[in-house]
Amino acid sequence: MTALLVATIACIAANGFIAVADYLKAGFVLQNSSEVHVPERALPYLATLKLAGAIGLVAGLAVLHGSVSPRPSGW
């Protein structure tokens, strides 16, 4: 379980970092996206998806560790 937790936290950090880099249009992001013919106008949308992935991983950890109930109270 510890290895899974470490891997999940690493994925959260990586997704968060690259999402911020996409939003800021960092030089390496612009270079990589132009090499694979991704238009610059698509970067904010891609960044939002990456950030949503990071948020989903955080939510999954919260449910897994019992911080948040997966069902509404009263069920």
N, CA, C and O atoms as CSV, one atom per row, in Angstrom:
chain,resi,resn,atom,element,x,y,z
A,1,MET,N,N,0.822,-1.199,0.000
A,1,MET,CA,C,0.000,0.000,0.000
A,1,MET,C,C,0.861,1.256,0.000
A,1,MET,O,O,0.470,2.273,-0.573
A,2,THR,N,N,2.006,1.198,0.624
A,2,THR,CA,C,2.873,2.371,0.684
A,2,THR,C,C,3.386,2.755,-0.703
A,2,THR,O,O,3.442,3.940,-1.033
A,3,ALA,N,N,3.761,1.767,-1.516
A,3,ALA,CA,C,4.248,2.059,-2.867
A,3,ALA,C,C,3.145,2.700,-3.707
A,3,ALA,O,O,3.406,3.617,-4.485
A,4,LEU,N,N,1.926,2.220,-3.550
A,4,LEU,CA,C,0.799,2.795,-4.280
A,4,LEU,C,C,0.556,4.244,-3.851
A,4,LEU,O,O,0.278,5.109,-4.682
A,5,LEU,N,N,0.662,4.490,-2.571
A,5,LEU,CA,C,0.477,5.851,-2.065
A,5,LEU,C,C,1.549,6.783,-2.618
A,5,LEU,O,O,1.244,7.895,-3.048
A,6,VAL,N,N,2.790,6.340,-2.607
A,6,VAL,CA,C,3.898,7.156,-3.124
A,6,VAL,C,C,3.706,7.415,-4.621
A,6,VAL,O,O,3.902,8.539,-5.082
A,7,ALA,N,N,3.326,6.388,-5.377
A,7,ALA,CA,C,3.108,6.557,-6.815
A,7,ALA,C,C,1.958,7.515,-7.087
A,7,ALA,O,O,2.034,8.333,-8.004
A,8,THR,N,N,0.897,7.420,-6.299
A,8,THR,CA,C,-0.253,8.307,-6.490
A,8,THR,C,C,0.121,9.752,-6.182
A,8,THR,O,O,-0.264,10.665,-6.911
A,9,ILE,N,N,0.861,9.955,-5.118
A,9,ILE,CA,C,1.295,11.313,-4.766
A,9,ILE,C,C,2.222,11.877,-5.840
A,9,ILE,O,O,2.144,13.061,-6.170
A,10,ALA,N,N,3.099,11.033,-6.384
A,10,ALA,CA,C,3.975,11.477,-7.471
A,10,ALA,C,C,3.158,11.868,-8.702
A,10,ALA,O,O,3.473,12.855,-9.368
A,11,CYS,N,N,2.130,11.112,-9.000
A,11,CYS,CA,C,1.257,11.436,-10.145
A,11,CYS,C,C,0.495,12.735,-9.914
A,11,CYS,O,O,0.322,13.528,-10.839
A,12,ILE,N,N,0.045,12.954,-8.695
A,12,ILE,CA,C,-0.652,14.202,-8.367
A,12,ILE,C,C,0.286,15.384,-8.584
A,12,ILE,O,O,-0.096,16.385,-9.191
A,13,ALA,N,N,1.515,15.264,-8.087
A,13,ALA,CA,C,2.495,16.344,-8.237
A,13,ALA,C,C,2.829,16.583,-9.709
A,13,ALA,O,O,2.900,17.729,-10.153
A,14,ALA,N,N,3.034,15.510,-10.461
A,14,ALA,CA,C,3.386,15.649,-11.880
A,14,ALA,C,C,2.247,16.283,-12.672
A,14,ALA,O,O,2.477,17.185,-13.477
A,15,ASN,N,N,1.020,15.816,-12.446
A,15,ASN,CA,C,-0.133,16.387,-13.153
A,15,ASN,C,C,-0.330,17.849,-12.783
A,15,ASN,O,O,-0.608,18.681,-13.647
A,16,GLY,N,N,-0.186,18.163,-11.502
A,16,GLY,CA,C,-0.328,19.549,-11.062
A,16,GLY,C,C,0.736,20.447,-11.668
A,16,GLY,O,O,0.442,21.556,-12.115
A,17,PHE,N,N,1.974,19.966,-11.683
A,17,PHE,CA,C,3.077,20.763,-12.237
A,17,PHE,C,C,2.867,21.037,-13.717
A,17,PHE,O,O,2.992,22.177,-14.163
A,18,ILE,N,N,2.550,19.998,-14.481
A,18,ILE,CA,C,2.419,20.187,-15.920
A,18,ILE,C,C,1.179,21.000,-16.260
A,18,ILE,O,O,1.169,21.716,-17.261
A,19,ALA,N,N,0.130,20.903,-15.441
A,19,ALA,CA,C,-1.059,21.735,-15.672
A,19,ALA,C,C,-0.720,23.213,-15.503
A,19,ALA,O,O,-1.125,24.046,-16.313
A,20,VAL,N,N,0.023,23.531,-14.447
A,20,VAL,CA,C,0.435,24.923,-14.227
A,20,VAL,C,C,1.343,25.392,-15.361
A,20,VAL,O,O,1.209,26.517,-15.842
A,21,ALA,N,N,2.264,24.530,-15.787
A,21,ALA,CA,C,3.151,24.881,-16.901
A,21,ALA,C,C,2.352,25.130,-18.180
A,21,ALA,O,O,2.676,26.034,-18.949
A,22,ASP,N,N,1.318,24.337,-18.405
A,22,ASP,CA,C,0.459,24.547,-19.574
A,22,ASP,C,C,-0.284,25.876,-19.480
A,22,ASP,O,O,-0.358,26.622,-20.457
A,23,TYR,N,N,-0.833,26.171,-18.305
A,23,TYR,CA,C,-1.550,27.440,-18.129
A,23,TYR,C,C,-0.623,28.633,-18.339
A,23,TYR,O,O,-1.027,29.640,-18.921
A,24,LEU,N,N,0.616,28.524,-17.867
A,24,LEU,CA,C,1.579,29.627,-17.994
A,24,LEU,C,C,2.260,29.657,-19.357
A,24,LEU,O,O,3.004,30.589,-19.661
A,25,LYS,N,N,2.009,28.647,-20.172
A,25,LYS,CA,C,2.624,28.512,-21.498
A,25,LYS,C,C,4.145,28.588,-21.399
A,25,LYS,O,O,4.794,29.400,-22.059
A,26,ALA,N,N,4.686,27.723,-20.559
A,26,ALA,CA,C,6.135,27.645,-20.360
A,26,ALA,C,C,6.814,27.301,-21.684
A,26,ALA,O,O,6.210,26.695,-22.569
A,27,GLY,N,N,8.062,27.693,-21.801
A,27,GLY,CA,C,8.802,27.493,-23.035
A,27,GLY,C,C,8.853,26.047,-23.490
A,27,GLY,O,O,8.647,25.756,-24.668
A,28,PHE,N,N,9.129,25.136,-22.557
A,28,PHE,CA,C,9.212,23.723,-22.942
A,28,PHE,C,C,7.859,23.178,-23.380
A,28,PHE,O,O,7.796,22.272,-24.212
A,29,VAL,N,N,6.778,23.720,-22.829
A,29,VAL,CA,C,5.436,23.288,-23.235
A,29,VAL,C,C,5.152,23.751,-24.660
A,29,VAL,O,O,4.646,22.982,-25.477
A,30,LEU,N,N,5.477,24.996,-24.954
A,30,LEU,CA,C,5.254,25.519,-26.298
A,30,LEU,C,C,6.094,24.773,-27.328
A,30,LEU,O,O,5.626,24.487,-28.430
A,31,GLN,N,N,7.334,24.459,-26.965
A,31,GLN,CA,C,8.216,23.741,-27.886
A,31,GLN,C,C,7.679,22.333,-28.156
A,31,GLN,O,O,7.588,21.905,-29.306
A,32,ASN,N,N,7.325,21.618,-27.084
A,32,ASN,CA,C,6.813,20.257,-27.262
A,32,ASN,C,C,5.506,20.238,-28.029
A,32,ASN,O,O,5.303,19.387,-28.894
A,33,SER,N,N,4.618,21.172,-27.718
A,33,SER,CA,C,3.321,21.174,-28.395
A,33,SER,C,C,3.461,21.529,-29.871
A,33,SER,O,O,2.719,21.010,-30.705
A,34,SER,N,N,4.395,22.398,-30.200
A,34,SER,CA,C,4.582,22.722,-31.621
A,34,SER,C,C,5.196,21.545,-32.377
A,34,SER,O,O,4.905,21.354,-33.557
A,35,GLU,N,N,6.039,20.755,-31.715
A,35,GLU,CA,C,6.645,19.589,-32.364
A,35,GLU,C,C,5.605,18.531,-32.728
A,35,GLU,O,O,5.770,17.802,-33.706
A,36,VAL,N,N,4.541,18.453,-31.943
A,36,VAL,CA,C,3.498,17.448,-32.218
A,36,VAL,C,C,2.237,18.092,-32.810
A,36,VAL,O,O,1.177,17.467,-32.862
A,37,HIS,N,N,2.365,19.336,-33.251
A,37,HIS,CA,C,1.305,20.060,-33.960
A,37,HIS,C,C,0.047,20.265,-33.123
A,37,HIS,O,O,-1.069,20.137,-33.626
A,38,VAL,N,N,0.234,20.584,-31.840
A,38,VAL,CA,C,-0.892,20.949,-30.979
A,38,VAL,C,C,-0.970,22.472,-30.977
A,38,VAL,O,O,0.003,23.132,-30.613
A,39,PRO,N,N,-2.100,23.042,-31.374
A,39,PRO,CA,C,-2.197,24.505,-31.401
A,39,PRO,C,C,-2.125,25.098,-29.996
A,39,PRO,O,O,-2.604,24.508,-29.027
A,40,GLU,N,N,-1.523,26.263,-29.913
A,40,GLU,CA,C,-1.356,26.930,-28.612
A,40,GLU,C,C,-2.697,27.213,-27.947
A,40,GLU,O,O,-2.788,27.217,-26.720
A,41,ARG,N,N,-3.720,27.445,-28.726
A,41,ARG,CA,C,-5.053,27.733,-28.156
A,41,ARG,C,C,-5.645,26.528,-27.427
A,41,ARG,O,O,-6.584,26.682,-26.646
A,42,ALA,N,N,-5.108,25.333,-27.671
A,42,ALA,CA,C,-5.614,24.122,-27.013
A,42,ALA,C,C,-4.999,23.906,-25.632
A,42,ALA,O,O,-5.507,23.098,-24.855
A,43,LEU,N,N,-3.924,24.607,-25.317
A,43,LEU,CA,C,-3.218,24.370,-24.059
A,43,LEU,C,C,-4.072,24.574,-22.808
A,43,LEU,O,O,-4.009,23.743,-21.902
A,44,PRO,N,N,-4.863,25.639,-22.718
A,44,PRO,CA,C,-5.689,25.784,-21.510
A,44,PRO,C,C,-6.678,24.631,-21.310
A,44,PRO,O,O,-6.945,24.231,-20.177
A,45,TYR,N,N,-7.214,24.107,-22.395
A,45,TYR,CA,C,-8.144,22.982,-22.282
A,45,TYR,C,C,-7.425,21.725,-21.802
A,45,TYR,O,O,-7.930,20.991,-20.952
A,46,LEU,N,N,-6.251,21.492,-22.355
A,46,LEU,CA,C,-5.461,20.340,-21.927
A,46,LEU,C,C,-5.021,20.489,-20.471
A,46,LEU,O,O,-5.013,19.517,-19.716
A,47,ALA,N,N,-4.658,21.702,-20.086
A,47,ALA,CA,C,-4.248,21.956,-18.702
A,47,ALA,C,C,-5.405,21.683,-17.744
A,47,ALA,O,O,-5.198,21.137,-16.660
A,48,THR,N,N,-6.603,22.054,-18.132
A,48,THR,CA,C,-7.775,21.812,-17.295
A,48,THR,C,C,-8.008,20.318,-17.105
A,48,THR,O,O,-8.346,19.876,-16.007
A,49,LEU,N,N,-7.830,19.544,-18.166
A,49,LEU,CA,C,-7.987,18.098,-18.056
A,49,LEU,C,C,-6.924,17.491,-17.150
A,49,LEU,O,O,-7.220,16.590,-16.364
A,50,LYS,N,N,-5.705,17.970,-17.252
A,50,LYS,CA,C,-4.624,17.466,-16.395
A,50,LYS,C,C,-4.892,17.820,-14.935
A,50,LYS,O,O,-4.667,17.004,-14.041
A,51,LEU,N,N,-5.368,19.030,-14.702
A,51,LEU,CA,C,-5.691,19.450,-13.336
A,51,LEU,C,C,-6.857,18.634,-12.786
A,51,LEU,O,O,-6.867,18.277,-11.608
A,52,ALA,N,N,-7.828,18.344,-13.626
A,52,ALA,CA,C,-8.949,17.501,-13.195
A,52,ALA,C,C,-8.465,16.111,-12.812
A,52,ALA,O,O,-8.978,15.512,-11.867
A,53,GLY,N,N,-7.485,15.598,-13.537
A,53,GLY,CA,C,-6.899,14.306,-13.185
A,53,GLY,C,C,-6.240,14.339,-11.822
A,53,GLY,O,O,-6.394,13.408,-11.031
A,54,ALA,N,N,-5.501,15.411,-11.542
A,54,ALA,CA,C,-4.857,15.546,-10.231
A,54,ALA,C,C,-5.901,15.637,-9.124
A,54,ALA,O,O,-5.749,15.021,-8.069
A,55,ILE,N,N,-6.951,16.397,-9.363
A,55,ILE,CA,C,-8.020,16.529,-8.364
A,55,ILE,C,C,-8.712,15.191,-8.139
A,55,ILE,O,O,-9.055,14.849,-7.007
A,56,GLY,N,N,-8.916,14.439,-9.203
A,56,GLY,CA,C,-9.518,13.117,-9.078
A,56,GLY,C,C,-8.662,12.173,-8.252
A,56,GLY,O,O,-9.185,11.393,-7.456
A,57,LEU,N,N,-7.360,12.238,-8.434
A,57,LEU,CA,C,-6.461,11.406,-7.627
A,57,LEU,C,C,-6.511,11.804,-6.152
A,57,LEU,O,O,-6.510,10.942,-5.273
A,58,VAL,N,N,-6.556,13.107,-5.885
A,58,VAL,CA,C,-6.662,13.572,-4.499
A,58,VAL,C,C,-7.974,13.091,-3.885
A,58,VAL,O,O,-7.996,12.636,-2.741
A,59,ALA,N,N,-9.061,13.189,-4.638
A,59,ALA,CA,C,-10.358,12.718,-4.138
A,59,ALA,C,C,-10.319,11.216,-3.873
A,59,ALA,O,O,-10.862,10.744,-2.874
A,60,GLY,N,N,-9.681,10.475,-4.760
A,60,GLY,CA,C,-9.560,9.039,-4.551
A,60,GLY,C,C,-8.780,8.698,-3.306
A,60,GLY,O,O,-9.141,7.773,-2.579
A,61,LEU,N,N,-7.717,9.432,-3.050
A,61,LEU,CA,C,-6.950,9.209,-1.819
A,61,LEU,C,C,-7.784,9.535,-0.590
A,61,LEU,O,O,-7.734,8.818,0.410
A,62,ALA,N,N,-8.546,10.611,-0.667
A,62,ALA,CA,C,-9.368,11.002,0.478
A,62,ALA,C,C,-10.396,9.919,0.800
A,62,ALA,O,O,-10.623,9.617,1.971
A,63,VAL,N,N,-11.013,9.337,-0.208
A,63,VAL,CA,C,-11.991,8.272,0.010
A,63,VAL,C,C,-11.297,7.013,0.506
A,63,VAL,O,O,-11.783,6.345,1.418
A,64,LEU,N,N,-10.160,6.693,-0.099
A,64,LEU,CA,C,-9.427,5.491,0.263
A,64,LEU,C,C,-8.981,5.509,1.726
A,64,LEU,O,O,-9.018,4.488,2.413
A,65,HIS,N,N,-8.565,6.668,2.180
A,65,HIS,CA,C,-8.065,6.774,3.546
A,65,HIS,C,C,-9.143,7.171,4.551
A,65,HIS,O,O,-8.838,7.452,5.710
A,66,GLY,N,N,-10.383,7.194,4.120
A,66,GLY,CA,C,-11.489,7.410,5.035
A,66,GLY,C,C,-11.741,8.848,5.433
A,66,GLY,O,O,-12.559,9.107,6.315
A,67,SER,N,N,-11.052,9.794,4.797
A,67,SER,CA,C,-11.284,11.200,5.132
A,67,SER,C,C,-12.633,11.676,4.639
A,67,SER,O,O,-13.241,12.573,5.224
A,68,VAL,N,N,-13.099,11.067,3.556
A,68,VAL,CA,C,-14.361,11.458,2.942
A,68,VAL,C,C,-15.162,10.186,2.680
A,68,VAL,O,O,-14.619,9.184,2.214
A,69,SER,N,N,-16.430,10.234,2.979
A,69,SER,CA,C,-17.291,9.081,2.708
A,69,SER,C,C,-17.693,9.083,1.239
A,69,SER,O,O,-18.052,10.136,0.711
A,70,PRO,N,N,-17.646,7.940,0.563
A,70,PRO,CA,C,-18.044,7.916,-0.837
A,70,PRO,C,C,-19.538,8.104,-1.032
A,70,PRO,O,O,-19.975,8.394,-2.146
A,71,ARG,N,N,-20.334,7.948,0.016
A,71,ARG,CA,C,-21.791,8.108,-0.061
A,71,ARG,C,C,-22.223,9.275,0.798
A,71,ARG,O,O,-21.610,9.548,1.830
A,72,PRO,N,N,-23.272,9.967,0.385
A,72,PRO,CA,C,-23.801,11.051,1.235
A,72,PRO,C,C,-24.297,10.506,2.566
A,72,PRO,O,O,-24.718,9.353,2.654
A,73,SER,N,N,-24.245,11.331,3.592
A,73,SER,CA,C,-24.738,10.879,4.903
A,73,SER,C,C,-26.230,10.600,4.813
A,73,SER,O,O,-26.955,11.249,4.059
A,74,GLY,N,N,-26.668,9.639,5.584
A,74,GLY,CA,C,-28.067,9.265,5.576
A,74,GLY,C,C,-28.360,8.067,4.695
A,74,GLY,O,O,-29.497,7.596,4.652
A,75,TRP,N,N,-27.361,7.568,3.994
A,75,TRP,CA,C,-27.561,6.392,3.145
A,75,TRP,C,C,-27.421,5.150,3.954
A,75,TRP,O,O,-27.554,4.048,3.421
